Amino acid sequence: MSFAGGLLIGLSALLLMLTWGRIAGMTAIIGGILPPLGADGSWKAAFLAGAILAPLALSLSGYQVEYSVPVSTSALIVGGLIAGIGVTFGSGCTSGHGICGMARLSRRSIAATATFMAFAVLTVFVIRHVFGAAI
């Protein structure tokens, strides 16, 4: 199922680029539906609605998705704030840089994705081996 999900993400990014000439970066899409609503607000709202409704439709069809959230709500909030700061300074998110930018061989996106990954590895190492927490 993960492979199918990856294919659908890639297909949606490709179709968005081919039809609208836009990058499927979720941060920019979400930011584009917040007030004041820009000229691209309608397709951004539709894209975001599809990203939310597709998993709901899959679960209503009887497919069970198992997941766990091994951290507290406060840790999720802090992580979200840190990610938001990174998105701001990195001029985009992992979907924009990692999926779309790297597919276009953008040097900036390749550098951003390498940075995301390096800090992800560093974070897991520090949390598991310095603080001794299991993630």
The first five atom37 places (N, CA, C, CB, O) and aatype in JSON, in Angstrom:
{
  "aatype": [12, 15, 13, 0, 7, 7, 10, 10, 9, 7, 10, 15, 0, 10, 10, 10, 12, 10, 16, 17, 7, 1, 9, 0, 7, 12, 16, 0, 9, 9, 7, 7, 9, 10, 14, 14, 10, 7, 0, 3, 7, 15, 17, 11, 0, 0, 13, 10, 0, 7, 0, 9, 10, 0, 14, 10, 0, 10, 15, 10, 15, 7, 18, 5, 19, 6, 18, 15, 19, 14, 19, 15, 16, 15, 0, 10, 9, 19, 7, 7, 10, 9, 0, 7, 9, 7, 19, 16, 13, 7, 15, 7, 4, 16, 15, 7, 8, 7, 9, 4, 7, 12, 0, 1, 10, 15, 1, 1, 15, 9, 0, 0, 16, 0, 16, 13, 12, 0, 13, 0, 19, 10, 16, 19, 13, 19, 9, 1, 8, 19, 13, 7, 0, 0, 9],
  "atom_mask": [
    [1, 1, 1, 1, 1],
    [1, 1, 1, 1, 1],
    [1, 1, 1, 1, 1],
    [1, 1, 1, 1, 1],
    [1, 1, 1, 0, 1],
    [1, 1, 1, 0, 1],
    [1, 1, 1, 1, 1],
    [1, 1, 1, 1, 1],
    [1, 1, 1, 1, 1],
    [1, 1, 1, 0, 1],
    [1, 1, 1, 1, 1],
    [1, 1, 1, 1, 1],
    [1, 1, 1, 1, 1],
    [1, 1, 1, 1, 1],
    [1, 1, 1, 1, 1],
    [1, 1, 1, 1, 1],
    [1, 1, 1, 1, 1],
    [1, 1, 1, 1, 1],
    [1, 1, 1, 1, 1],
    [1, 1, 1, 1, 1],
    [1, 1, 1, 0, 1],
    [1, 1, 1, 1, 1],
    [1, 1, 1, 1, 1],
    [1, 1, 1, 1, 1],
    [1, 1, 1, 0, 1],
    [1, 1, 1, 1, 1],
    [1, 1, 1, 1, 1],
    [1, 1, 1, 1, 1],
    [1, 1, 1, 1, 1],
    [1, 1, 1, 1, 1],
    [1, 1, 1, 0, 1],
    [1, 1, 1, 0, 1],
    [1, 1, 1, 1, 1],
    [1, 1, 1, 1, 1],
    [1, 1, 1, 1, 1],
    [1, 1, 1, 1, 1],
    [1, 1, 1, 1, 1],
    [1, 1, 1, 0, 1],
    [1, 1, 1, 1, 1],
    [1, 1, 1, 1, 1],
    [1, 1, 1, 0, 1],
    [1, 1, 1, 1, 1],
    [1, 1, 1, 1, 1],
    [1, 1, 1, 1, 1],
    [1, 1, 1, 1, 1],
    [1, 1, 1, 1, 1],
    [1, 1, 1, 1, 1],
    [1, 1, 1, 1, 1],
    [1, 1, 1, 1, 1],
    [1, 1, 1, 0, 1],
    [1, 1, 1, 1, 1],
    [1, 1, 1, 1, 1],
    [1, 1, 1, 1, 1],
    [1, 1, 1, 1, 1],
    [1, 1, 1, 1, 1],
    [1, 1, 1, 1, 1],
    [1, 1, 1, 1, 1],
    [1, 1, 1, 1, 1],
    [1, 1, 1, 1, 1],
    [1, 1, 1, 1, 1],
    [1, 1, 1, 1, 1],
    [1, 1, 1, 0, 1],
    [1, 1, 1, 1, 1],
    [1, 1, 1, 1, 1],
    [1, 1, 1, 1, 1],
    [1, 1, 1, 1, 1],
    [1, 1, 1, 1, 1],
    [1, 1, 1, 1, 1],
    [1, 1, 1, 1, 1],
    [1, 1, 1, 1, 1],
    [1, 1, 1, 1, 1],
    [1, 1, 1, 1, 1],
    [1, 1, 1, 1, 1],
    [1, 1, 1, 1, 1],
    [1, 1, 1, 1, 1],
    [1, 1, 1, 1, 1],
    [1, 1, 1, 1, 1],
    [1, 1, 1, 1, 1],
    [1, 1, 1, 0, 1],
    [1, 1, 1, 0, 1],
    [1, 1, 1, 1, 1],
    [1, 1, 1, 1, 1],
    [1, 1, 1, 1, 1],
    [1, 1, 1, 0, 1],
    [1, 1, 1, 1, 1],
    [1, 1, 1, 0, 1],
    [1, 1, 1, 1, 1],
    [1, 1, 1, 1, 1],
    [1, 1, 1, 1, 1],
    [1, 1, 1, 0, 1],
    [1, 1, 1, 1, 1],
    [1, 1, 1, 0, 1],
    [1, 1, 1, 1, 1],
    [1, 1, 1, 1, 1],
    [1, 1, 1, 1, 1],
    [1, 1, 1, 0, 1],
    [1, 1, 1, 1, 1],
    [1, 1, 1, 0, 1],
    [1, 1, 1, 1, 1],
    [1, 1, 1, 1, 1],
    [1, 1, 1, 0, 1],
    [1, 1, 1, 1, 1],
    [1, 1, 1, 1, 1],
    [1, 1, 1, 1, 1],
    [1, 1, 1, 1, 1],
    [1, 1, 1, 1, 1],
    [1, 1, 1, 1, 1],
    [1, 1, 1, 1, 1],
    [1, 1, 1, 1, 1],
    [1, 1, 1, 1, 1],
    [1, 1, 1, 1, 1],
    [1, 1, 1, 1, 1],
    [1, 1, 1, 1, 1],
    [1, 1, 1, 1, 1],
    [1, 1, 1, 1, 1],
    [1, 1, 1, 1, 1],
    [1, 1, 1, 1, 1],
    [1, 1, 1, 1, 1],
    [1, 1, 1, 1, 1],
    [1, 1, 1, 1, 1],
    [1, 1, 1, 1, 1],
    [1, 1, 1, 1, 1],
    [1, 1, 1, 1, 1],
    [1, 1, 1, 1, 1],
    [1, 1, 1, 1, 1],
    [1, 1, 1, 1, 1],
    [1, 1, 1, 1, 1],
    [1, 1, 1, 1, 1],
    [1, 1, 1, 1, 1],
    [1, 1, 1, 1, 1],
    [1, 1, 1, 1, 1],
    [1, 1, 1, 0, 1],
    [1, 1, 1, 1, 1],
    [1, 1, 1, 1, 1],
    [1, 1, 1, 1, 1]
  ],
  "atom_positions": [
    [[0.82, -1.19, 0.0], [0.0, 0.0, 0.0], [0.87, 1.27, 0.0], [-0.94, -0.01, 1.21], [0.49, 2.28, -0.58]],
    [[2.04, 1.21, 0.65], [2.93, 2.37, 0.66], [3.4, 2.71, -0.75], [4.13, 2.11, 1.57], [3.5, 3.88, -1.12]],
    [[3.69, 1.66, -1.53], [4.13, 1.89, -2.91], [3.04, 2.59, -3.71], [4.5, 0.55, -3.58], [3.32, 3.52, -4.47]],
    [[1.8, 2.15, -3.54], [0.68, 2.77, -4.24], [0.51, 4.23, -3.8], [-0.64, 1.99, -3.99], [0.24, 5.1, -4.63]],
    [[0.68, 4.49, -2.51], [0.59, 5.85, -2.01], [1.67, 6.74, -2.6], [0.0, 0.0, 0.0], [1.41, 7.88, -2.98]],
    [[2.88, 6.21, -2.68], [3.98, 6.96, -3.3], [3.71, 7.27, -4.76], [0.0, 0.0, 0.0], [3.99, 8.37, -5.23]],
    [[3.17, 6.28, -5.47], [2.82, 6.51, -6.88], [1.76, 7.6, -7.01], [2.31, 5.2, -7.52], [1.85, 8.45, -7.9]],
    [[0.76, 7.58, -6.14], [-0.3, 8.6, -6.2], [0.23, 9.99, -5.87], [-1.43, 8.23, -5.25], [-0.19, 10.98, -6.47]],
    [[1.15, 10.07, -4.91], [1.75, 11.37, -4.59], [2.53, 11.88, -5.79], [2.68, 11.26, -3.35], [2.39, 13.05, -6.17]],
    [[3.34, 11.03, -6.39], [4.09, 11.42, -7.58], [3.19, 11.81, -8.73], [0.0, 0.0, 0.0], [3.46, 12.79, -9.43]],
    [[2.12, 11.04, -8.93], [1.17, 11.35, -10.01], [0.48, 12.69, -9.77], [0.13, 10.23, -10.13], [0.3, 13.47, -10.71]],
    [[0.08, 12.94, -8.53], [-0.58, 14.22, -8.24], [0.37, 15.39, -8.45], [-1.13, 14.22, -6.81], [-0.03, 16.44, -8.96]],
    [[1.63, 15.22, -8.04], [2.62, 16.28, -8.26], [2.85, 16.52, -9.75], [3.96, 15.92, -7.57], [2.94, 17.66, -10.2]],
    [[2.93, 15.43, -10.51], [3.12, 15.54, -11.96], [1.92, 16.23, -12.62], [3.34, 14.15, -12.57], [2.1, 17.12, -13.45]],
    [[0.71, 15.79, -12.26], [-0.49, 16.38, -12.88], [-0.64, 17.86, -12.52], [-1.73, 15.61, -12.45], [-1.08, 18.66, -13.35]],
    [[-0.3, 18.22, -11.29], [-0.37, 19.63, -10.89], [0.61, 20.47, -11.7], [-0.09, 19.79, -9.39], [0.28, 21.58, -12.12]],
    [[1.8, 19.93, -11.92], [2.79, 20.65, -12.71], [2.35, 20.75, -14.18], [4.16, 19.96, -12.62], [2.49, 21.81, -14.8]],
    [[1.81, 19.67, -14.72], [1.4, 19.67, -16.13], [0.17, 20.54, -16.38], [1.12, 18.25, -16.59], [0.1, 21.22, -17.4]],
    [[-0.79, 20.52, -15.46], [-2.03, 21.26, -15.7], [-1.97, 22.72, -15.25], [-3.17, 20.58, -14.98], [-2.47, 23.6, -15.95]],
    [[-1.36, 22.99, -14.11], [-1.35, 24.34, -13.55], [0.04, 24.98, -13.56], [-1.87, 24.32, -12.15], [0.18, 26.18, -13.33]],
    [[1.07, 24.17, -13.83], [2.42, 24.7, -13.8], [2.88, 25.06, -12.4], [0.0, 0.0, 0.0], [3.7, 25.96, -12.22]],
    [[2.35, 24.35, -11.42], [2.65, 24.67, -10.02], [3.32, 23.49, -9.32], [1.36, 25.05, -9.27], [3.18, 22.34, -9.74]],
    [[4.06, 23.8, -8.27], [4.75, 22.81, -7.45], [3.79, 22.33, -6.35], [6.05, 23.39, -6.83], [3.06, 23.13, -5.76]],
    [[3.79, 21.04, -6.09], [2.92, 20.46, -5.06], [3.59, 20.52, -3.69], [2.56, 18.99, -5.41], [3.8, 19.49, -3.06]],
    [[3.91, 21.71, -3.25], [4.46, 21.92, -1.91], [3.31, 22.21, -0.96], [0.0, 0.0, 0.0], [2.62, 23.22, -1.11]],
    [[3.11, 21.34, 0.0], [1.94, 21.47, 0.88], [1.95, 22.77, 1.69], [1.88, 20.28, 1.82], [0.89, 23.33, 1.96]],
    [[3.1, 23.24, 2.09], [3.15, 24.48, 2.86], [2.6, 25.65, 2.06], [4.59, 24.77, 3.3], [1.81, 26.43, 2.58]],
    [[3.02, 25.78, 0.82], [2.52, 26.86, -0.03], [1.05, 26.68, -0.35], [3.33, 26.94, -1.33], [0.31, 27.65, -0.46]],
    [[0.62, 25.44, -0.49], [-0.8, 25.18, -0.78], [-1.64, 25.56, 0.43], [-1.03, 23.7, -1.15], [-2.66, 26.24, 0.28]],
    [[-1.24, 25.14, 1.61], [-2.0, 25.49, 2.82], [-1.96, 27.0, 3.04], [-1.43, 24.76, 4.05], [-2.98, 27.61, 3.37]],
    [[-0.79, 27.61, 2.87], [-0.67, 29.06, 3.02], [-1.53, 29.82, 2.02], [0.0, 0.0, 0.0], [-1.98, 30.93, 2.31]],
    [[-1.77, 29.23, 0.85], [-2.56, 29.88, -0.18], [-4.06, 29.86, 0.06], [0.0, 0.0, 0.0], [-4.8, 30.57, -0.62]],
    [[-4.53, 29.05, 1.03], [-5.96, 29.05, 1.3], [-6.3, 29.84, 2.56], [-6.47, 27.63, 1.44], [-7.47, 29.99, 2.91]],
    [[-5.26, 30.33, 3.23], [-5.5, 31.17, 4.4], [-5.77, 32.6, 3.95], [-4.29, 31.11, 5.38], [-5.23, 33.04, 2.93]],
    [[-6.59, 33.33, 4.69], [-6.86, 34.72, 4.29], [-5.6, 35.56, 4.28], [-7.89, 35.35, 5.23], [-4.74, 35.35, 5.14]],
    [[-5.43, 36.49, 3.36], [-6.34, 36.76, 2.26], [-6.17, 35.72, 1.15], [-6.1, 38.17, 1.71], [-5.05, 35.4, 0.75]],
    [[-7.28, 35.2, 0.66], [-7.27, 34.16, -0.36], [-6.77, 34.73, -1.67], [-8.66, 33.56, -0.53], [-7.31, 35.71, -2.18]],
    [[-5.73, 34.11, -2.22], [-5.14, 34.58, -3.47], [-5.9, 34.07, -4.68], [0.0, 0.0, 0.0], [-6.9, 33.36, -4.54]],
    [[-5.43, 34.42, -5.87], [-6.06, 34.01, -7.11], [-6.01, 32.5, -7.31], [-5.4, 34.7, -8.29], [-6.88, 31.93, -7.98]],
    [[-5.01, 31.85, -6.73], [-4.87, 30.4, -6.85], [-5.61, 29.64, -5.76], [-3.4, 30.02, -6.83], [-5.45, 28.43, -5.64]],
    [[-6.4, 30.32, -4.98], [-7.05, 29.71, -3.82], [-7.96, 28.54, -4.15], [0.0, 0.0, 0.0], [-8.04, 27.6, -3.36]],
    [[-8.64, 28.56, -5.28], [-9.6, 27.5, -5.57], [-8.9, 26.17, -5.83], [-10.45, 27.88, -6.77], [-9.32, 25.15, -5.28]],
    [[-7.85, 26.14, -6.66], [-7.19, 24.85, -6.91], [-6.44, 24.38, -5.68], [-6.24, 24.96, -8.09], [-6.32, 23.18, -5.44]],
    [[-5.94, 25.34, -4.88], [-5.24, 24.95, -3.66], [-6.2, 24.31, -2.66], [-4.55, 26.16, -3.02], [-5.87, 23.31, -2.02]],
    [[-7.39, 24.87, -2.54], [-8.4, 24.3, -1.65], [-8.82, 22.91, -2.14], [-9.63, 25.22, -1.57], [-9.0, 22.0, -1.33]],
    [[-8.97, 22.74, -3.46], [-9.34, 21.44, -4.02], [-8.23, 20.41, -3.79], [-9.64, 21.57, -5.51], [-8.52, 19.26, -3.44]],
    [[-6.98, 20.81, -3.98], [-5.84, 19.91, -3.77], [-5.78, 19.46, -2.31], [-4.52, 20.59, -4.18], [-5.61, 18.28, -2.02]],
    [[-5.94, 20.42, -1.4], [-5.89, 20.11, 0.02], [-7.08, 19.23, 0.42], [-5.88, 21.4, 0.85], [-6.93, 18.3, 1.22]],
    [[-8.26, 19.52, -0.13], [-9.44, 18.69, 0.17], [-9.21, 17.25, -0.29], [-10.7, 19.27, -0.53], [-9.59, 16.31, 0.41]],
    [[-8.59, 17.08, -1.45], [-8.29, 15.73, -1.93], [-7.3, 15.02, -1.02], [0.0, 0.0, 0.0], [-7.43, 13.82, -0.78]],
    [[-6.31, 15.75, -0.52], [-5.32, 15.16, 0.38], [-5.94, 14.72, 1.7], [-4.19, 16.15, 0.64], [-5.47, 13.77, 2.32]],
    [[-7.0, 15.39, 2.11], [-7.69, 15.04, 3.36], [-8.76, 13.98, 3.12], [-8.32, 16.28, 4.0], [-8.88, 13.03, 3.89]],
    [[-9.52, 14.13, 2.05], [-10.65, 13.23, 1.8], [-10.24, 11.86, 1.27], [-11.59, 13.87, 0.83], [-10.94, 10.88, 1.54]],
    [[-9.15, 11.75, 0.54], [-8.74, 10.46, -0.01], [-8.47, 9.42, 1.09], [-7.49, 10.63, -0.86], [-8.97, 8.3, 0.98]],
    [[-7.71, 9.74, 2.13], [-7.53, 8.74, 3.19], [-8.84, 8.43, 3.94], [-6.48, 9.23, 4.19], [-9.06, 7.3, 4.37]],
    [[-9.7, 9.44, 4.08], [-10.99, 9.19, 4.73], [-11.84, 8.23, 3.89], [-11.75, 10.51, 4.95], [-12.47, 7.33, 4.43]],
    [[-11.84, 8.44, 2.58], [-12.59, 7.54, 1.7], [-12.02, 6.13, 1.76], [-12.56, 8.07, 0.24], [-12.77, 5.16, 1.75]],
    [[-10.71, 6.02, 1.83], [-10.07, 4.7, 1.92], [-10.47, 4.0, 3.21], [-8.55, 4.84, 1.84], [-10.75, 2.8, 3.21]],
    [[-10.5, 4.74, 4.32], [-10.88, 4.12, 5.59], [-12.37, 3.76, 5.6], [-10.57, 5.06, 6.76], [-12.75, 2.75, 6.19]],
    [[-13.21, 4.56, 4.95], [-14.64, 4.22, 4.87], [-14.9, 3.0, 3.99], [-15.42, 5.41, 4.33], [-15.92, 2.33, 4.13]],
    [[-13.97, 2.72, 3.09], [-14.12, 1.55, 2.22], [-13.75, 0.26, 2.95], [-13.26, 1.7, 0.97], [-13.88, -0.82, 2.38]],
    [[-13.31, 0.37, 4.19], [-13.0, -0.8, 4.99], [-11.52, -1.04, 5.19], [0.0, 0.0, 0.0], [-11.14, -1.93, 5.96]],
    [[-10.66, -0.29, 4.52], [-9.22, -0.47, 4.69], [-8.82, 0.12, 6.03], [-8.42, 0.2, 3.52], [-9.15, 1.27, 6.34]],
    [[-8.12, -0.67, 6.82], [-7.7, -0.22, 8.14], [-6.26, 0.28, 8.1], [-7.84, -1.36, 9.17], [-5.35, -0.45, 7.71]],
    [[-6.07, 1.51, 8.48], [-4.73, 2.08, 8.56], [-4.32, 2.06, 10.03], [-4.67, 3.54, 7.97], [-4.98, 2.65, 10.88]],
    [[-3.21, 1.38, 10.3], [-2.72, 1.33, 11.67], [-1.62, 2.37, 11.84], [-2.2, -0.08, 12.03], [-0.71, 2.46, 11.02]],
    [[-1.71, 3.14, 12.89], [-0.7, 4.15, 13.17], [-0.62, 4.36, 14.67], [-1.01, 5.47, 12.44], [-1.54, 4.01, 15.41]],
    [[0.46, 4.93, 15.08], [0.59, 5.29, 16.49], [1.32, 6.62, 16.57], [1.35, 4.18, 17.29], [2.11, 6.97, 15.68]],
    [[1.05, 7.33, 17.61], [1.73, 8.6, 17.85], [2.47, 8.43, 19.18], [0.71, 9.83, 17.89], [1.87, 8.55, 20.25]],
    [[3.79, 8.15, 19.1], [4.52, 7.79, 20.31], [5.01, 8.97, 21.16], [5.69, 6.97, 19.94], [5.83, 8.78, 22.05]],
    [[4.5, 10.17, 20.88], [4.93, 11.33, 21.67], [3.7, 12.06, 22.18], [5.82, 12.28, 20.82], [2.58, 11.83, 21.73]],
    [[3.92, 12.95, 23.12], [2.83, 13.72, 23.72], [2.33, 14.81, 22.78], [3.29, 14.34, 25.05], [2.99, 15.15, 21.8]],
    [[1.17, 15.33, 23.09], [0.61, 16.43, 22.31], [1.53, 17.65, 22.35], [-0.79, 16.81, 22.82], [1.71, 18.33, 21.34]],
    [[2.11, 17.93, 23.5], [3.02, 19.08, 23.59], [4.25, 18.87, 22.71], [3.46, 19.31, 25.05], [4.74, 19.83, 22.11]],
    [[4.75, 17.65, 22.62], [5.89, 17.37, 21.73], [5.49, 17.56, 20.28], [6.43, 15.94, 21.96], [6.29, 18.04, 19.47]],
    [[4.27, 17.19, 19.93], [3.79, 17.41, 18.57], [3.7, 18.9, 18.25], [2.41, 16.76, 18.37], [4.06, 19.33, 17.16]],
    [[3.24, 19.68, 19.21], [3.12, 21.13, 19.0], [4.5, 21.76, 18.84], [2.37, 21.79, 20.18], [4.72, 22.57, 17.94]],
    [[5.43, 21.39, 19.7], [6.8, 21.93, 19.6], [7.42, 21.51, 18.27], [7.68, 21.43, 20.79], [8.05, 22.33, 17.6]],
    [[7.24, 20.25, 17.89], [7.77, 19.78, 16.61], [7.15, 20.53, 15.43], [0.0, 0.0, 0.0], [7.84, 20.84, 14.46]],
    [[5.86, 20.8, 15.52], [5.2, 21.57, 14.46], [5.73, 22.98, 14.35], [0.0, 0.0, 0.0], [5.92, 23.5, 13.25]],
    [[5.98, 23.61, 15.49], [6.54, 24.97, 15.48], [7.95, 24.97, 14.89], [6.56, 25.55, 16.9], [8.3, 25.85, 14.11]],
    [[8.76, 23.99, 15.29], [10.12, 23.9, 14.75], [10.07, 23.66, 13.24], [10.92, 22.77, 15.45], [10.83, 24.27, 12.48]],
    [[9.18, 22.77, 12.81], [9.04, 22.51, 11.37], [8.58, 23.76, 10.63], [8.05, 21.35, 11.11], [9.06, 24.04, 9.53]],
    [[7.67, 24.52, 11.23], [7.21, 25.76, 10.62], [8.32, 26.78, 10.45], [0.0, 0.0, 0.0], [8.39, 27.48, 9.44]],
    [[9.19, 26.86, 11.44], [10.34, 27.76, 11.34], [11.27, 27.29, 10.22], [11.12, 27.83, 12.7], [11.75, 28.09, 9.42]],
    [[11.51, 25.98, 10.16], [12.36, 25.43, 9.12], [11.8, 25.64, 7.73], [0.0, 0.0, 0.0], [12.55, 25.93, 6.79]],
    [[10.49, 25.51, 7.59], [9.83, 25.74, 6.3], [10.0, 27.19, 5.87], [8.33, 25.37, 6.38], [10.21, 27.47, 4.69]],
    [[9.9, 28.09, 6.82], [10.05, 29.51, 6.51], [11.46, 29.83, 6.05], [9.69, 30.36, 7.73], [11.65, 30.48, 5.02]],
    [[12.45, 29.37, 6.8], [13.84, 29.66, 6.45], [14.32, 28.84, 5.25], [14.73, 29.4, 7.64], [15.21, 29.27, 4.52]],
    [[13.72, 27.66, 5.05], [14.13, 26.79, 3.94], [13.39, 27.08, 2.65], [0.0, 0.0, 0.0], [13.62, 26.42, 1.63]],
    [[12.5, 28.06, 2.68], [11.7, 28.43, 1.5], [10.94, 27.25, 0.91], [12.6, 29.03, 0.44], [10.87, 27.09, -0.31]],
    [[10.39, 26.44, 1.78], [9.58, 25.32, 1.31], [9.67, 24.13, 2.24], [0.0, 0.0, 0.0], [10.46, 24.11, 3.18]],
    [[8.85, 23.15, 1.95], [8.76, 21.97, 2.81], [9.32, 20.73, 2.12], [7.31, 21.74, 3.24], [9.8, 20.8, 0.99]],
    [[9.23, 19.62, 2.81], [9.77, 18.39, 2.26], [9.06, 17.95, 0.99], [9.7, 17.3, 3.29], [9.68, 17.37, 0.1]],
    [[7.77, 18.22, 0.9], [7.07, 17.82, -0.33], [7.47, 18.7, -1.5], [5.55, 17.87, -0.13], [7.64, 18.2, -2.62]],
    [[7.61, 19.98, -1.27], [8.01, 20.87, -2.35], [9.44, 20.63, -2.81], [0.0, 0.0, 0.0], [9.71, 20.52, -4.01]],
    [[10.36, 20.55, -1.84], [11.77, 20.33, -2.18], [12.05, 18.87, -2.5], [12.66, 20.79, -1.03], [12.66, 18.56, -3.53]],
    [[11.6, 17.97, -1.62], [11.97, 16.57, -1.74], [11.33, 15.84, -2.9], [0.0, 0.0, 0.0], [11.98, 15.02, -3.54]],
    [[10.08, 16.12, -3.18], [9.4, 15.42, -4.26], [9.52, 16.2, -5.56], [7.92, 15.18, -3.91], [9.98, 15.67, -6.57]],
    [[9.1, 17.43, -5.54], [9.04, 18.21, -6.78], [10.37, 18.82, -7.17], [8.01, 19.3, -6.65], [10.78, 18.74, -8.33]],
    [[11.05, 19.43, -6.22], [12.31, 20.1, -6.54], [13.4, 19.14, -6.98], [0.0, 0.0, 0.0], [14.12, 19.41, -7.94]],
    [[13.52, 18.02, -6.28], [14.54, 17.05, -6.67], [14.21, 16.41, -8.02], [14.67, 15.97, -5.59], [15.11, 16.09, -8.79]],
    [[12.92, 16.22, -8.29], [12.54, 15.66, -9.59], [12.93, 16.6, -10.73], [11.02, 15.38, -9.63], [13.18, 16.16, -11.85]],
    [[12.98, 17.9, -10.44], [13.39, 18.89, -11.45], [14.89, 19.14, -11.42], [12.65, 20.21, -11.23], [15.4, 20.0, -12.14]],
    [[15.6, 18.37, -10.58], [17.06, 18.48, -10.41], [17.49, 19.87, -9.94], [17.75, 18.15, -11.72], [18.54, 20.37, -10.33]],
    [[16.65, 20.48, -9.09], [16.97, 21.79, -8.52], [18.07, 21.62, -7.47], [15.71, 22.44, -7.89], [17.91, 20.87, -6.5]],
    [[19.19, 22.31, -7.66], [20.3, 22.22, -6.71], [19.87, 22.71, -5.33], [21.5, 23.03, -7.2], [20.26, 22.15, -4.31]],
    [[19.07, 23.76, -5.3], [18.59, 24.29, -4.02], [17.74, 23.25, -3.29], [17.78, 25.58, -4.24], [17.87, 23.08, -2.08]],
    [[16.87, 22.56, -4.03], [16.02, 21.54, -3.42], [16.82, 20.33, -2.98], [14.93, 21.11, -4.38], [16.54, 19.74, -1.94]],
    [[17.82, 19.96, -3.75], [18.68, 18.83, -3.36], [19.42, 19.18, -2.07], [19.69, 18.48, -4.5], [19.52, 18.34, -1.17]],
    [[19.94, 20.39, -1.97], [20.62, 20.83, -0.75], [19.65, 20.88, 0.43], [21.27, 22.21, -0.97], [19.99, 20.47, 1.53]],
    [[18.44, 21.39, 0.2], [17.44, 21.48, 1.28], [17.06, 20.08, 1.75], [16.19, 22.24, 0.8], [16.97, 19.84, 2.95]],
    [[16.85, 19.15, 0.83], [16.46, 17.79, 1.2], [17.59, 17.09, 1.93], [16.05, 16.99, -0.04], [17.35, 16.36, 2.9]],
    [[18.82, 17.28, 1.49], [19.97, 16.71, 2.2], [20.04, 17.26, 3.62], [21.3, 17.01, 1.43], [20.36, 16.53, 4.56]],
    [[19.74, 18.54, 3.79], [19.74, 19.15, 5.12], [18.63, 18.57, 5.98], [19.58, 20.67, 5.01], [18.85, 18.25, 7.14]],
    [[17.4, 18.43, 5.41], [16.28, 17.82, 6.15], [16.68, 16.44, 6.66], [15.02, 17.72, 5.26], [16.49, 16.12, 7.83]],
    [[17.23, 15.64, 5.76], [17.56, 14.26, 6.09], [18.68, 14.19, 7.13], [17.97, 13.5, 4.84], [18.63, 13.37, 8.05]],
    [[19.69, 15.03, 6.98], [20.8, 15.03, 7.94], [20.3, 15.38, 9.34], [21.9, 16.03, 7.5], [20.7, 14.75, 10.32]],
    [[19.44, 16.38, 9.43], [18.93, 16.76, 10.74], [17.94, 15.74, 11.29], [18.28, 18.12, 10.68], [17.82, 15.61, 12.51]],
    [[17.23, 15.03, 10.42], [16.36, 13.95, 10.88], [17.18, 12.84, 11.52], [15.51, 13.4, 9.72], [16.84, 12.33, 12.59]],
    [[18.26, 12.46, 10.85], [19.15, 11.43, 11.39], [19.76, 11.9, 12.71], [20.26, 11.07, 10.37], [19.81, 11.14, 13.68]],
    [[20.23, 13.13, 12.74], [20.83, 13.68, 13.95], [19.82, 13.72, 15.1], [21.38, 15.09, 13.68], [20.15, 13.38, 16.24]],
    [[18.6, 14.12, 14.82], [17.56, 14.2, 15.84], [17.26, 12.83, 16.43], [16.28, 14.81, 15.26], [17.19, 12.68, 17.65]],
    [[17.08, 11.84, 15.58], [16.81, 10.48, 16.07], [17.99, 9.97, 16.9], [16.53, 9.52, 14.89], [17.79, 9.36, 17.94]],
    [[19.21, 10.22, 16.44], [20.39, 9.79, 17.19], [20.41, 10.43, 18.58], [21.68, 10.14, 16.42], [20.61, 9.74, 19.58]],
    [[20.2, 11.74, 18.64], [20.26, 12.45, 19.92], [19.14, 11.96, 20.85], [20.14, 13.97, 19.7], [19.38, 11.72, 22.03]],
    [[17.93, 11.83, 20.32], [16.82, 11.41, 21.18], [17.02, 9.99, 21.69], [15.48, 11.51, 20.41], [16.77, 9.71, 22.86]],
    [[17.48, 9.09, 20.83], [17.63, 7.69, 21.25], [18.89, 7.44, 22.08], [17.66, 6.8, 20.03], [18.84, 6.73, 23.08]],
    [[20.02, 8.03, 21.67], [21.28, 7.66, 22.29], [21.79, 8.67, 23.32], [22.31, 7.48, 21.24], [22.57, 8.3, 24.2]],
    [[21.38, 9.91, 23.23], [21.79, 10.9, 24.24], [20.75, 10.97, 25.35], [21.99, 12.29, 23.6], [21.1, 10.92, 26.53]],
    [[19.47, 11.1, 24.96], [18.41, 11.18, 25.97], [17.86, 9.82, 26.36], [17.28, 12.04, 25.46], [17.19, 9.7, 27.38]],
    [[18.14, 8.79, 25.55], [17.72, 7.43, 25.88], [16.25, 7.15, 25.68], [0.0, 0.0, 0.0], [15.73, 6.18, 26.23]],
    [[15.56, 7.98, 24.92], [14.12, 7.76, 24.68], [13.92, 6.85, 23.48], [13.39, 9.11, 24.46], [14.68, 6.89, 22.52]],
    [[12.91, 6.04, 23.54], [12.55, 5.18, 22.41], [11.49, 5.88, 21.59], [12.05, 3.78, 22.89], [10.48, 6.35, 22.12]],
    [[11.73, 5.95, 20.3], [10.75, 6.6, 19.42], [9.98, 5.52, 18.7], [11.43, 7.56, 18.41], [9.09, 5.83, 17.91]]
  ]
}
